[in-house]
Amino acid sequence: MDTESAEENLEVIRKLMERASVYRLVASYSAVIGGLFSLSLGVFFYLRSVPITSLKYFLSWMGVLLVVDCVNTFFLFKDSKKRGDSFPSRRMIHAVFAMLPGFLVGGIVSAVCIFLYRDSVNASIFWAIGAGIGLLGTSSFSPKSIPVLGWFFLLSGLLYFCWRETIGKFTATDTIGEAGLFMAATFGLGLLIYGLVSFRKEKS
């Protein structure tokens, strides 16, 4: 039974690798949309003229995540129907479970930062770290650009966390603005650049 299960997993991974370019093109659309939303919302929080609670900050980003997930699911569904595949396919489920540990860690730790400590900056940092770990979990079958994006998120989060807990801890005054600027720079510019580069590469 273990041998059969291993063979099935290898077959799923092989098919994922064969269709890597298709998934990269689908991801590029979602990345551009997610990048634009993240950049806009991050800049809004940085430039806002009225106080905003950490809970409203958290819920705003959950809204962006929901929109991007819906867009990504729509493109995957459309692509699956176009090719006559089932939805969700075994390949998609395999990819989701590969990313799940990182996203789960990032989501839980960031929620603790918000609801227990009202710390929007560290919540944003752990979103980036969790997203990075999640994307790196797909390294065995995803296009090379996905792990690169994962390393960008992971290193951005770790480096900013180390800086903030040492030098930056004594200079930050507007935590919501600081958190928004971090999100605009990572999820905003990072996703936008990734999406545009990937889209241009696939089209060419």
C-alpha positions as CSV (number, residue, x, y, z in Angstrom):
1,M,0.0,0.0,0.0
2,D,2.9,2.4,0.8
3,T,4.5,1.7,-2.5
4,E,1.3,2.4,-4.4
5,S,0.8,5.6,-2.5
6,A,4.4,6.7,-3.2
7,E,3.9,6.0,-6.9
8,E,0.7,8.0,-7.0
9,N,2.4,10.9,-5.3
10,L,5.3,10.8,-7.8
11,E,2.8,10.7,-10.6
12,V,1.0,13.8,-9.2
13,I,4.3,15.6,-8.8
14,R,5.4,14.7,-12.4
15,K,2.1,16.1,-13.8
16,L,2.5,19.3,-11.7
17,M,6.0,19.8,-13.2
18,E,4.7,19.2,-16.7
19,R,2.1,21.9,-16.3
20,A,4.3,24.3,-14.4
21,S,4.2,26.9,-17.1
22,V,0.4,26.8,-17.1
23,Y,0.2,27.3,-13.3
24,R,2.8,30.1,-13.5
25,L,0.7,31.9,-16.0
26,V,-2.4,31.5,-13.8
27,A,-0.4,32.7,-10.8
28,S,0.8,35.7,-12.6
29,Y,-2.7,37.0,-13.1
30,S,-3.5,36.5,-9.4
31,A,-0.1,38.0,-8.4
32,V,-0.7,41.2,-10.4
33,I,-4.2,41.7,-8.9
34,G,-3.0,40.8,-5.4
35,G,0.0,43.2,-5.8
36,L,-2.2,46.1,-6.9
37,F,-4.6,45.5,-4.0
38,S,-1.7,45.1,-1.4
39,L,0.2,48.2,-2.8
40,S,-2.9,50.4,-2.6
41,L,-4.0,49.2,0.8
42,G,-0.5,49.4,2.2
43,V,-0.1,53.0,1.0
44,F,-3.5,53.9,2.3
45,F,-2.6,52.7,5.8
46,Y,0.7,54.6,5.6
47,L,-0.8,57.9,4.5
48,R,-4.1,57.7,6.3
49,S,-5.2,60.8,8.2
50,V,-7.4,59.1,10.9
51,P,-6.5,56.4,13.5
52,I,-7.2,52.8,12.6
53,T,-7.3,49.9,15.1
54,S,-5.2,46.8,14.7
55,L,-8.4,44.8,14.3
56,K,-9.6,46.9,11.3
57,Y,-6.1,46.5,9.9
58,F,-6.3,42.8,10.2
59,L,-9.8,42.5,8.7
60,S,-8.9,44.7,5.8
61,W,-6.0,42.4,4.9
62,M,-8.2,39.3,5.3
63,G,-10.5,40.9,2.8
64,V,-7.7,41.3,0.3
65,L,-6.7,37.7,0.9
66,L,-10.3,36.6,0.2
67,V,-10.5,38.5,-3.0
68,V,-7.2,37.2,-4.3
69,D,-8.0,33.6,-3.4
70,C,-11.4,34.0,-5.2
71,V,-9.6,35.3,-8.3
72,N,-7.0,32.6,-8.2
73,T,-9.7,29.9,-7.7
74,F,-11.7,31.3,-10.7
75,F,-8.6,31.2,-13.0
76,L,-7.8,27.6,-11.9
77,F,-11.4,26.5,-12.4
78,K,-11.5,28.1,-15.8
79,D,-8.2,26.5,-16.8
80,S,-9.4,23.1,-15.5
81,K,-12.6,23.2,-17.4
82,K,-10.7,24.2,-20.5
83,R,-8.6,21.1,-20.3
84,G,-11.4,18.9,-19.2
85,D,-9.9,18.2,-15.8
86,S,-11.8,17.7,-12.5
87,F,-11.9,20.6,-10.0
88,P,-10.2,20.5,-7.6
89,S,-7.8,18.1,-9.2
90,R,-5.4,15.9,-7.2
91,R,-2.5,18.1,-8.4
92,M,-4.2,21.2,-6.9
93,I,-4.9,19.4,-3.6
94,H,-1.3,18.2,-3.5
95,A,-0.1,21.8,-4.0
96,V,-2.4,23.2,-1.3
97,F,-1.2,20.6,1.2
98,A,2.4,21.5,0.3
99,M,1.8,25.2,1.1
100,L,-0.5,24.6,4.1
101,P,2.1,24.3,7.0
102,G,3.7,27.7,6.2
103,F,0.4,29.5,5.7
104,L,-1.0,27.9,8.8
105,V,1.9,29.0,11.0
106,G,1.8,32.6,9.5
107,G,-1.9,32.9,10.0
108,I,-2.0,31.6,13.6
109,V,1.0,33.6,14.8
110,S,-0.2,36.8,13.1
111,A,-3.7,36.4,14.7
112,V,-2.0,36.1,18.1
113,C,-0.1,39.3,17.4
114,I,-3.3,41.1,16.6
115,F,-5.8,39.8,19.1
116,L,-3.5,39.5,22.1
117,Y,-0.8,42.2,21.6
118,R,-2.4,44.6,19.1
119,D,0.9,44.3,17.2
120,S,0.1,45.0,13.5
121,V,3.7,45.1,12.4
122,N,4.8,41.7,13.7
123,A,1.5,40.3,12.4
124,S,2.5,41.6,8.9
125,I,6.0,40.2,9.3
126,F,4.7,36.8,10.1
127,W,2.3,36.9,7.2
128,A,5.4,37.3,5.0
129,I,7.4,34.6,6.8
130,G,4.5,32.2,6.6
131,A,3.8,32.9,2.9
132,G,7.5,32.4,2.2
133,I,7.6,29.0,3.9
134,G,4.4,28.0,2.1
135,L,5.8,28.9,-1.3
136,L,9.1,27.1,-0.6
137,G,7.1,24.0,0.2
138,T,6.3,23.7,-3.5
139,S,9.9,23.8,-4.6
140,S,9.9,20.1,-5.7
141,F,7.3,20.7,-8.5
142,S,6.8,24.4,-9.0
143,P,8.4,26.8,-11.5
144,K,11.7,28.2,-10.2
145,S,10.1,31.6,-9.9
146,I,7.8,30.5,-7.1
147,P,10.6,29.5,-4.7
148,V,12.4,32.8,-5.6
149,L,9.3,34.6,-4.5
150,G,9.1,32.5,-1.4
151,W,12.7,33.4,-0.4
152,F,11.9,37.0,-1.0
153,F,9.0,36.9,1.5
154,L,10.9,34.8,4.0
155,L,14.0,36.9,4.0
156,S,12.1,40.2,4.0
157,G,10.2,39.1,7.0
158,L,13.1,37.7,9.0
159,L,15.4,40.7,8.2
160,Y,12.8,43.2,9.1
161,F,11.9,41.3,12.3
162,C,15.5,41.3,13.4
163,W,15.9,45.0,12.6
164,R,12.7,46.0,14.3
165,E,13.5,44.1,17.5
166,T,16.9,45.9,17.8
167,I,17.3,49.3,16.2
168,G,13.8,49.9,14.8
169,K,12.1,49.0,18.1
170,F,13.2,52.4,19.5
171,T,12.3,54.5,16.5
172,A,8.9,53.3,15.3
173,T,6.0,55.6,16.4
174,D,3.1,54.9,14.0
175,T,2.8,51.1,14.0
176,I,-0.2,50.9,11.6
177,G,1.7,53.1,9.1
178,E,4.8,51.1,9.5
179,A,2.9,47.8,9.0
180,G,1.2,49.2,5.9
181,L,4.5,50.3,4.4
182,F,6.0,46.8,5.0
183,M,3.0,45.2,3.3
184,A,3.2,47.6,0.4
185,A,6.9,46.8,-0.1
186,T,6.6,43.0,0.2
187,F,3.2,41.8,-0.9
188,G,2.5,44.9,-3.0
189,L,5.7,45.5,-5.0
190,G,6.9,41.9,-4.6
191,L,3.7,40.3,-6.1
192,L,3.3,43.0,-8.7
193,I,6.8,42.6,-10.0
194,Y,6.6,38.8,-9.9
195,G,3.3,38.8,-11.8
196,L,4.4,41.2,-14.5
197,V,7.7,39.4,-15.1
198,S,6.1,36.0,-15.1
199,F,3.3,37.1,-17.4
200,R,5.7,38.7,-19.9
201,K,7.9,35.6,-19.8
202,E,5.1,33.2,-20.5
203,K,3.6,35.4,-23.3
204,S,7.0,35.7,-25.0
